[in-house]
């Protein structure tokens, strides 16, 4: 009976409360879902309807805060829908510095052959900071577990240019997980990535 009561309490929790009560576990870099350069740590937790990873990146700039790739998979999706700026930011706990005042209208859109991605750039002293986001579905690449969709948000500040800062979000990083690469860096996957899917689209006006 006590177990049933506990389950009912869990069912009544909001997504935010579940995130606040669910700790991360440390994993090896080989268990990361992507192959981002300069990975330093990988944390993962189970949120019930999907998993979340937070991948720490090296920060060679003087900008305070962590360089992170945040990834969230969802197992059951009724229609992948559009990437919504506000809901994505909320699901990852808000915007990191120096992007706290960012709005969807500040985002630019690109396509790298795996699908659409969105980003904004801020200069902080000599450092280039980017805030990037995108959505992948199972037609674009193999996703963890039974996930139907995976959302990604990046905060990266580097003493280099915008392309270097964006690298962890782009196709070379997200196309294949580290475990799927051989020691020479080539992909071990037998099938190539599928063509970009219309499941990742921008809202009217080119904004997510």
Buried (B, 14 or more C-beta within 10 A) or exposed (E): EEEEEEEEEEEEBEEEEBBEEEEEEEBEBEBBBBBBEBBEBBBBBEBEBBBBBBBBBEBEBEBEEBBBBBBBBBBEBEEBEBBBBEEBBEBBEEBBBBBEEBEBEBBEBBEBEBBBBBBBBBEBEEBBBBBBBBBBBBBBBBBBEEBBBBBBBBBBBBBBEBEBBBBBBBBBBBBBBBEBBEEEEEBEBEEEBBEBBEBBBBEEEEBB
